[in-house]
Amino acid sequence: MMRGFRHPATDFLITFVRGRVERARAQEDRGASAIEWVVIAAVVVTVVAAVGYVISQALNDRAEDVSNCIEGTDGTAENC
């Protein structure tokens, strides 16, 4: 900047640009933080899917046992 030329608009522009650059440098970890949240979300979704699969299989197995019990009954309560 020329020493003899000072204008409020140029001072404002220089200050504004410096502030934006400083904020951009201070927020350089935002990308890393976003990646961390994506990884955490992926782990949570995987765990929920695994638990859902296990529960689904347990319910299907139990429903099949009940179905087999109903099909094999002869009217007495002692079959199952």
WOSULUR-V861987 format. One record per pair of residues at least 12 apart in sequence whose ideal C-beta (glycine too) atoms are under 10 Angstrom apart, sorted by the first residue. I is the first residue (numbers start at 0). J is the second residue. D is the distance in whole Angstrom. If there is no record, write none. Layout:
BEGIN
I_J_D / I_J_D
END
This chain:
BEGIN
0_13_7 / 64_79_8 / 65_79_8 / 67_79_9
END
